[in-house]
């Protein structure tokens, strides 16, 4: 039987943390290690596979094609490791509920999720926050039991509501009049990215990507500071933003919805959490 080198669990944890935070510094805080240790572990992981997994610059960290391939496996290996430990313990005798939420709802749902967890002391609640496309893929791979995501099309959800979007620019240092227009957006395949680029193409405006991040908070701050225009949920608007209206020539985007998904064979605990999320978001 062919033997492959084993992936180090801590290396995978550090790699996933860097991917999800977009920063070695934030990843180090998440896994309780120093930044240099996290960087070293990711480099050793790259050496073990013989390929670069991340593209590093002074401003951002992006996944390579090989990194994209490994990320899903890394998450599954980490999850299976946790499940194996739990299977040998009776602490979580009521099972596990795995939930995925968009980053802009992570903080807002935290009190609800904490209360739910306290009311179910023998149920393990695992929450993942990330880009909607990533959460949808994880749900389709059955790595998540419930997801609350943003979508423009796709499978019909159990419940949904319209999600208003705004074209945002800096009020103090507007960027829309620049040529090419600087854009602040999610990485490749991120939600809203294609709509933003297509809108400027339709207007015949040249554009460039000035700031890209998987962090919603980073995009909000970057656009408010004048690094470029962006397309984000209306709830993200800051006082430092100005809204680009129809007079700018940009189209209104009204086909985005906040969508709740859970499986037809959901457990009672999963259904209970899904109902809490439905009420929280006032889904119809």
C-alpha positions in Angstrom: 0.0 0.0 0.0 1.3 3.4 -0.9 2.1 5.5 2.1 1.8 9.3 2.0 3.3 11.7 4.5 0.8 12.6 7.2 -0.4 16.2 7.4 0.4 17.7 10.8 -2.8 18.7 12.6 -1.4 21.9 14.0 -0.1 22.8 10.5 -3.6 22.3 9.1 -5.1 24.4 11.9 -2.7 27.3 11.2 -3.3 27.0 7.5 -7.1 27.2 7.9 -6.8 30.1 10.3 -4.7 32.1 7.8 -7.2 31.3 5.0 -10.2 32.3 7.1 -8.7 35.5 8.6 -6.7 36.6 5.6 -3.8 37.5 8.0 -1.0 35.7 9.7 -1.3 38.1 12.7 -5.1 37.3 13.2 -4.5 33.6 12.5 -1.8 33.6 15.3 -4.4 35.1 17.7 -6.9 32.5 16.8 -4.7 29.5 17.3 -2.8 31.0 20.3 0.6 30.9 18.7 3.1 33.5 17.6 3.0 34.9 14.1 6.4 33.5 13.3 5.3 30.0 14.4 2.2 30.1 12.3 4.2 31.2 9.3 6.7 28.5 9.9 4.0 25.8 10.1 2.4 27.0 6.8 5.8 26.9 5.1 6.4 23.4 6.3 3.0 22.4 5.0 3.9 23.8 1.6 7.2 21.9 1.7 5.4 18.7 2.5 3.1 19.1 -0.6 5.8 20.6 -2.7 3.7 23.5 -3.8 2.9 27.1 -2.8 -0.5 27.3 -1.0 -0.6 31.0 -0.4 0.4 34.2 -2.2 1.8 36.7 0.3 2.1 40.4 -0.1 2.5 43.3 2.3 -1.3 44.0 2.1 -3.0 40.6 1.8 -2.8 36.8 1.8 -4.5 35.0 -1.1 -4.9 31.3 -1.8 -3.2 29.7 -4.8 -5.1 27.1 -6.8 -3.4 24.4 -4.8 -4.3 26.1 -1.6 -8.0 26.2 -2.6 -7.8 22.4 -3.2 -6.3 21.7 0.2 -8.5 24.1 2.2 -11.6 21.9 2.0 -9.7 18.8 2.9 -8.0 20.5 5.8 -11.3 21.6 7.3 -12.7 18.1 6.9 -9.6 16.5 8.6 -9.8 18.9 11.5 -13.6 18.3 11.8 -13.1 14.5 11.7 -10.4 14.7 14.4 -12.8 16.6 16.7 -15.6 14.1 15.9 -13.4 11.2 16.7 -12.6 12.6 20.1 -16.3 13.4 20.8 -17.3 9.8 19.8 -15.2 8.5 22.7 -16.8 10.9 25.1 -20.4 11.2 26.5 -20.2 14.9 27.0 -22.1 15.7 23.7 -24.6 12.9 24.0 -27.3 15.1 22.3 -25.1 15.3 19.2 -23.6 18.1 17.1 -25.1 21.0 15.2 -22.8 22.6 12.6 -23.9 26.1 11.5 -22.4 28.4 8.9 -23.2 32.2 8.9 -21.9 35.1 6.8 -19.3 37.3 8.4 -21.6 40.3 8.7 -24.0 38.2 10.8 -21.4 36.5 13.0 -21.4 39.2 15.7 -25.1 39.8 15.5 -26.0 36.2 16.0 -23.4 35.5 18.7 -25.8 36.3 21.7 -28.6 34.1 20.2 -26.1 31.3 19.6 -24.6 31.5 23.1 -28.1 31.4 24.6 -29.0 28.4 22.5 -25.8 26.6 23.5 -26.4 27.3 27.2 -30.0 25.9 26.9 -28.6 22.7 25.3 -25.6 21.8 27.5 -25.1 18.4 26.1 -25.2 19.5 22.5 -22.1 20.7 20.7 -22.6 23.8 18.6 -20.0 24.4 15.9 -20.2 27.7 14.1 -18.3 28.7 11.0 -18.2 32.2 9.6 -17.0 32.9 6.0 -17.9 33.8 2.5 -21.4 32.7 1.4 -20.1 30.7 -1.5 -17.7 28.8 0.8 -20.5 28.1 3.2 -22.8 26.8 0.5 -20.1 24.5 -0.8 -19.5 23.1 2.7 -23.2 22.6 3.2 -23.4 20.7 -0.1 -20.5 18.5 1.0 -22.6 17.9 4.2 -19.9 19.5 6.3 -22.6 21.9 7.7 -26.1 21.2 8.9 -27.6 24.7 8.7 -26.4 27.7 6.7 -27.6 31.3 6.6 -26.1 32.8 3.4 -26.4 35.6 0.8 -27.3 34.4 -2.7 -28.4 35.8 -6.0 -29.6 32.4 -7.4 -29.5 28.7 -6.7 -31.5 26.2 -4.7 -34.7 27.4 -3.1 -34.1 28.1 0.6 -36.4 27.1 3.5 -36.9 30.8 4.1 -35.5 34.0 2.7 -35.8 37.8 2.6 -34.5 40.5 0.3 -31.1 41.8 1.1 -30.7 45.5 0.1 -27.3 46.5 -1.3 -25.7 49.9 -1.7 -22.9 51.3 -3.9 -20.6 52.9 -1.3 -17.8 55.5 -1.7 -15.9 57.6 0.7 -17.7 60.9 1.6 -14.4 62.6 2.3 -12.1 61.1 -0.3 -14.5 60.0 -3.1 -13.0 57.5 -5.6 -15.8 57.1 -8.2 -14.6 59.9 -10.3 -11.1 58.5 -10.6 -9.9 56.7 -13.8 -9.5 53.9 -13.6 -12.1 53.5 -10.8 -10.5 51.7 -7.8 -12.6 48.8 -6.5 -12.8 47.4 -3.0 -14.1 43.8 -3.2 -14.1 40.2 -2.0 -11.6 37.8 -3.5 -12.3 35.8 -6.6 -15.8 34.1 -6.5 -16.8 36.4 -3.6 -20.4 37.6 -3.5 -21.1 41.0 -5.2 -17.7 41.0 -7.0 -19.0 40.0 -10.4 -22.0 42.5 -10.2 -19.6 45.3 -9.3 -17.2 44.6 -12.2 -20.0 44.0 -14.7 -21.7 47.3 -13.8 -18.6 49.3 -14.5 -18.0 47.4 -17.8 -21.5 48.2 -18.9 -20.8 51.9 -18.2 -17.7 51.8 -20.3 -15.6 52.8 -17.2 -12.1 51.4 -16.7 -11.4 50.0 -13.3 -8.8 48.3 -11.2 -8.8 46.2 -8.0 -7.3 48.4 -5.3 -8.2 46.4 -2.3 -9.3 42.8 -1.9 -10.1 41.0 1.3 -12.2 38.1 2.6 -13.0 40.3 5.6 -16.2 42.3 5.4 -15.0 44.7 8.1 -11.8 45.3 6.1 -13.9 46.2 3.0 -16.1 48.5 4.9 -13.2 50.4 6.4 -11.2 50.5 3.1 -14.1 52.0 1.2 -14.9 54.5 3.9 -11.3 55.6 3.9 -11.2 56.3 0.2 -9.4 53.3 -1.2 -12.2 52.6 -3.7 -15.9 52.1 -4.3 -17.7 48.9 -3.2 -21.0 47.1 -3.3 -22.1 45.9 0.2 -25.3 45.3 2.3 -27.0 48.5 3.4 -26.3 47.5 7.0 -22.6 48.0 6.4 -22.9 51.7 5.6 -20.9 54.0 7.9 -21.3 57.8 8.5 -18.0 58.1 6.5 -19.6 56.6 3.4 -21.5 58.3 0.7 -24.1 56.4 -1.3 -23.8 56.4 -5.1 -27.3 56.7 -6.4 -29.0 56.3 -9.8 -27.5 59.6 -10.9 -24.1 58.0 -10.9 -25.2 55.6 -13.6 -24.8 52.5 -11.4 -27.7 50.0 -11.5 -29.7 49.1 -8.5 -29.0 45.5 -7.3 -32.2 43.9 -6.1 -31.8 40.2 -6.7 -29.8 39.3 -3.5 -31.5 37.5 -0.7 -30.6 36.3 2.7 -31.4 32.6 2.6 -31.8 29.9 5.3 -31.0 26.3 4.5 -31.3 23.1 6.5 -32.0 19.5 5.6 -35.3 17.7 5.3 -34.1 15.1 7.7 -32.9 17.7 10.3 -32.7 16.6 13.9 -35.0 18.2 16.5 -32.0 20.2 17.8 -31.2 21.5 14.2 -34.8 22.4 13.7 -34.8 24.3 17.0 -31.8 26.4 16.0 -33.2 27.0 12.5 -36.4 28.4 14.0 -34.3 30.7 16.2 -32.4 32.0 13.2 -35.7 32.4 11.3 -37.1 34.6 14.1 -33.9 36.5 14.5 -33.7 37.4 10.8 -37.4 37.9 10.5 -37.5 35.7 7.6 -40.8 35.2 5.8 
